[in-house]
């Protein structure tokens, strides 16, 4: 008995949906990470204004690393 073709059409759709969810969760995690980094940097500068430049450098590096997660997810999915 031959299986209907419609039964196997769901697999590509599920793969696309799971890829989209994967990228969306990575973007959400990166956005939360960037927000936490910014909050920590603002708090640190508020406590020690003289160290604003080193804190800014560290915050920018940390934000770049947090945002790289989204690019990894995009490259893995597409």
Beta strands, then each sheet from edge to edge (+ up, - down):
end
